[in-house]
């Protein structure tokens, strides 16, 4: 797990692609691979990185386009997580 954590840190740090855009990609992969735990983790990260609701929703549309009905169900889960974390985060 420690090695995976180091890999994640290196892969997600800003470089030519911003950390926010990497998190959008990670969430898209989590949705299309049907990983509920990934969804919560990456939605929280996106909110920390000030991702807009519009950016988030556009990414969800691509997920549904590429992943069909199953991705739609996980996109719905991601929207629920987004809304839930918005309510609990300090303003």
Helices and strands as residue ranges (DSSP letters): H 2-12, H 19-32, H 36-48, H 53-88
